[in-house]
């Protein structure tokens, strides 16, 4: 995405350059903000879809921070403060090296683009040329809750809710509220169906992971993130426990079946 945006703005080929070198091609640092913000138009990448499928604006930022941690990047965004409709964020380098102004602006533009893609009709960024900034946004339209279903179908109803956002740290109370029932009633219905809430959540995450493994588009780290696992090691442990093979072997089996 960064390469395509920079090439469009500069007319220079950028295929072999790092992100920092790409941003250096821009004639003005503020152009980096627009390059980052262009991420709002990328609707075809599972990682971006996972980030912006978050329930709140603050959790969009939290998921972006998870990506930084998953990738062990040197540059990180840190949350300094959260209030209604605003986030104060800092952009730092973990080893203390200075960060170029264009890289700050790129990150602030990227976060603004993620919030717009999340659904906010208005996102504003104060002082994007600095290492610390404040993002403010208008709330997105609310979604209607689901309704309670017959106990014979509760497992499927729970699965449908969990599958809408497997990267979310779902609780029994949240899903019960979506279904218009109590946590105790939901747990009782799942038990009568031979299942538990944690089992349904893990199954939903593995289903997404298997789908992404078949698609052959992402790295195992990206698949682990999109599937809601804590990290790639967690994904591998769950995969071994469920299928008796690591993710790489499971992918080979899925490819052989195709």
C-alpha positions as CSV (number, residue, x, y, z in Angstrom):
1,X,0.0,0.0,0.0
2,X,2.8,2.5,0.9
3,X,4.7,1.6,-2.2
4,X,1.7,2.2,-4.5
5,X,0.8,5.5,-2.8
6,X,4.4,6.8,-3.0
7,X,4.9,5.8,-6.6
8,X,1.6,7.5,-7.5
9,X,2.8,10.7,-5.9
10,X,6.4,10.7,-7.0
11,X,6.4,8.8,-10.3
12,X,9.4,6.8,-9.2
13,X,9.6,3.0,-8.9
14,X,9.7,2.0,-5.2
15,X,9.5,-1.8,-5.2
16,X,12.9,-2.4,-3.5
17,X,12.8,0.3,-0.9
18,X,12.1,0.2,2.8
19,X,9.2,2.2,4.3
20,X,11.6,4.8,5.6
21,X,13.2,5.1,2.2
22,X,9.8,5.4,0.5
23,X,8.8,8.2,2.8
24,X,12.1,10.0,2.1
25,X,11.0,10.2,-1.6
26,X,8.2,12.5,-0.7
27,X,8.9,16.2,-1.3
28,X,6.9,17.4,1.8
29,X,6.6,15.6,5.2
30,X,2.8,16.3,5.3
31,X,2.4,14.1,2.2
32,X,3.3,11.2,4.5
33,X,0.1,11.8,6.4
34,X,-2.0,11.4,3.2
35,X,-0.1,8.2,2.3
36,X,-0.9,6.7,5.7
37,X,-4.5,7.8,5.6
38,X,-5.0,6.1,2.2
39,X,-5.2,2.9,4.1
40,X,-8.9,3.6,4.5
41,X,-9.4,2.6,0.9
42,X,-7.8,-0.8,1.2
43,X,-10.8,-3.1,1.9
44,X,-9.1,-6.3,0.6
45,X,-6.6,-7.2,3.3
46,X,-7.5,-9.5,6.2
47,X,-5.2,-7.8,8.7
48,X,-6.7,-4.4,8.1
49,X,-10.2,-5.9,8.3
50,X,-9.4,-7.4,11.6
51,X,-8.1,-4.1,13.0
52,X,-11.2,-2.1,11.9
53,X,-13.7,-4.8,12.9
54,X,-13.1,-3.7,16.5
55,X,-16.1,-2.7,18.7
56,X,-14.7,0.7,19.7
57,X,-12.3,3.3,18.4
58,X,-10.0,2.7,21.4
59,X,-9.9,-1.0,20.5
60,X,-8.9,-0.1,16.9
61,X,-5.8,1.5,18.3
62,X,-5.2,-1.4,20.7
63,X,-5.3,-3.8,17.8
64,X,-2.9,-1.7,15.8
65,X,-0.6,-1.8,18.8
66,X,-1.0,-5.6,18.8
67,X,0.2,-5.6,15.2
68,X,3.3,-3.6,16.2
69,X,4.0,-6.1,19.0
70,X,3.3,-9.1,16.7
71,X,5.8,-7.8,14.2
72,X,8.4,-6.8,16.9
73,X,8.7,-3.4,15.2
74,X,11.0,-0.8,16.7
75,X,8.5,2.0,16.3
76,X,5.5,1.8,18.6
77,X,2.4,3.8,19.4
78,X,1.6,4.3,23.0
79,X,-1.7,5.4,24.5
80,X,-1.3,8.4,26.8
81,X,-4.9,9.1,27.5
82,X,-8.4,8.1,26.5
83,X,-11.6,10.2,26.9
84,X,-15.0,10.4,25.1
85,X,-14.2,10.8,21.5
86,X,-10.5,11.4,21.9
87,X,-7.2,9.5,22.1
88,X,-3.8,11.0,23.1
89,X,-1.1,8.9,21.4
90,X,2.7,8.9,21.4
91,X,4.9,7.5,18.6
92,X,8.3,6.3,20.0
93,X,11.3,4.1,19.1
94,X,11.9,1.3,21.6
95,X,15.7,1.7,21.3
96,X,15.6,5.5,21.7
97,X,16.6,6.4,18.1
98,X,15.1,9.6,16.7
99,X,12.1,9.2,14.4
100,X,11.8,11.4,11.3
101,X,8.9,13.8,11.1
102,X,7.5,12.1,8.0
103,X,7.3,8.8,9.9
104,X,5.3,10.4,12.6
105,X,2.9,11.9,10.1
106,X,2.6,8.6,8.3
107,X,1.5,6.8,11.5
108,X,-1.0,9.5,12.4
109,X,-2.5,9.4,8.9
110,X,-2.7,5.6,9.2
111,X,-4.5,5.8,12.5
112,X,-6.9,8.4,11.1
113,X,-7.5,6.1,8.1
114,X,-8.2,3.1,10.3
115,X,-10.7,5.0,12.3
116,X,-12.5,6.2,9.2
117,X,-12.5,2.7,7.9
118,X,-13.9,1.5,11.2
119,X,-16.9,3.7,10.5
120,X,-16.3,7.2,12.0
121,X,-17.8,9.9,9.8
122,X,-15.2,12.4,11.0
123,X,-11.7,12.0,12.3
124,X,-9.4,14.9,13.2
125,X,-5.7,14.9,14.2
126,X,-4.0,17.7,16.1
127,X,-0.3,18.5,15.5
128,X,0.4,15.5,13.2
129,X,4.0,16.7,12.7
130,X,4.9,15.9,16.3
131,X,5.7,12.7,18.2
132,X,2.6,13.1,20.4
133,X,-0.9,13.8,19.0
134,X,-4.6,13.7,19.8
135,X,-7.1,11.9,17.6
136,X,-10.7,12.9,17.8
137,X,-13.6,11.2,16.1
138,X,-17.4,11.2,15.7
139,X,-19.1,8.0,16.8
140,X,-20.2,5.5,14.2
141,X,-23.8,4.3,13.8
142,X,-24.9,1.8,16.5
143,X,-25.7,-1.8,15.6
144,X,-28.9,-3.5,16.7
145,X,-28.5,-6.4,19.2
146,X,-29.3,-10.0,18.3
147,X,-32.3,-11.8,19.8
148,X,-32.4,-15.0,22.0
149,X,-33.0,-18.2,20.1
150,X,-34.2,-21.6,21.0
151,X,-31.7,-23.7,23.0
152,X,-31.4,-26.3,20.2
153,X,-29.8,-23.6,18.0
154,X,-27.9,-21.6,20.7
155,X,-24.5,-23.1,19.7
156,X,-25.0,-21.9,16.1
157,X,-26.2,-18.5,17.3
158,X,-23.1,-18.1,19.6
159,X,-20.9,-19.1,16.7
160,X,-22.4,-16.5,14.4
161,X,-21.7,-13.8,16.9
162,X,-18.2,-14.9,17.6
163,X,-17.4,-15.1,13.9
164,X,-18.2,-11.5,13.4
165,X,-15.0,-10.6,15.3
166,X,-12.8,-13.5,16.4
167,X,-10.0,-11.1,17.4
168,X,-12.2,-9.6,20.2
169,X,-11.8,-10.8,23.8
170,X,-15.4,-11.9,24.0
171,X,-17.0,-12.6,27.4
172,X,-20.0,-14.7,28.2
173,X,-21.8,-11.6,29.4
174,X,-21.2,-9.7,26.1
175,X,-22.5,-12.6,23.9
176,X,-25.5,-13.1,26.3
177,X,-26.4,-9.5,26.0
178,X,-26.3,-9.7,22.2
179,X,-28.7,-12.6,22.4
180,X,-31.0,-10.9,25.0
181,X,-30.4,-13.4,27.8
182,X,-28.4,-13.8,30.9
183,X,-24.9,-15.3,31.1
184,X,-26.1,-18.1,33.3
185,X,-28.9,-19.1,30.8
186,X,-26.4,-19.0,27.9
187,X,-23.9,-21.2,29.7
188,X,-26.6,-23.6,30.7
189,X,-27.8,-23.9,27.1
190,X,-24.3,-24.5,25.8
191,X,-23.8,-27.2,28.4
192,X,-27.0,-28.9,27.4
193,X,-25.6,-28.8,23.8
194,X,-22.4,-30.5,24.9
195,X,-20.2,-27.4,24.6
196,X,-18.8,-24.5,26.6
197,X,-18.3,-20.8,25.7
198,X,-14.5,-21.1,25.6
199,X,-14.7,-24.1,23.3
200,X,-17.0,-22.2,20.9
201,X,-14.6,-19.2,20.9
202,X,-11.6,-21.4,20.2
203,X,-13.5,-23.3,17.5
204,X,-14.5,-20.0,15.8
205,X,-10.9,-18.8,15.9
206,X,-9.6,-22.1,14.4
207,X,-12.2,-21.9,11.7
208,X,-11.0,-18.5,10.6
209,X,-7.4,-19.6,10.8
210,X,-8.0,-22.6,8.6
211,X,-9.8,-20.4,6.0
212,X,-6.8,-18.0,6.0
213,X,-4.4,-21.0,5.7
214,X,-6.3,-22.2,2.6
215,X,-6.2,-18.7,1.1
216,X,-2.4,-18.7,1.1
217,X,-2.1,-14.9,1.4
218,X,-0.7,-14.3,4.9
219,X,2.2,-15.3,7.1
220,X,1.5,-17.4,10.1
221,X,2.0,-14.4,12.3
222,X,-0.7,-12.5,10.4
223,X,-3.0,-15.5,10.5
224,X,-2.5,-15.7,14.3
225,X,-3.4,-12.0,14.7
226,X,-6.5,-12.2,12.4
227,X,-7.7,-15.3,14.2
228,X,-7.6,-13.7,17.6
229,X,-4.7,-15.7,19.1
230,X,-2.3,-14.0,21.5
231,X,0.7,-14.6,19.2
232,X,2.0,-17.2,16.7
233,X,3.2,-19.5,19.5
234,X,-0.3,-19.6,21.0
235,X,-1.8,-20.3,17.6
236,X,0.7,-23.2,17.1
237,X,-0.1,-24.7,20.6
238,X,-3.9,-24.6,19.9
239,X,-3.4,-26.1,16.4
240,X,-1.2,-28.9,17.8
241,X,-3.8,-29.7,20.5
242,X,-6.7,-29.7,18.1
243,X,-5.1,-31.3,15.0
244,X,-1.9,-33.0,16.4
245,X,0.1,-31.0,13.9
246,X,1.7,-27.5,13.7
247,X,0.1,-24.8,11.4
248,X,2.7,-25.4,8.7
249,X,1.8,-29.1,8.5
250,X,-1.9,-28.3,8.6
251,X,-1.5,-26.0,5.7
252,X,0.3,-28.7,3.7
253,X,-2.7,-31.1,4.5
254,X,-5.2,-28.4,3.4
255,X,-3.2,-27.8,0.2
256,X,-3.2,-31.5,-0.6
257,X,-6.9,-31.7,-0.2
258,X,-7.5,-28.7,-2.5
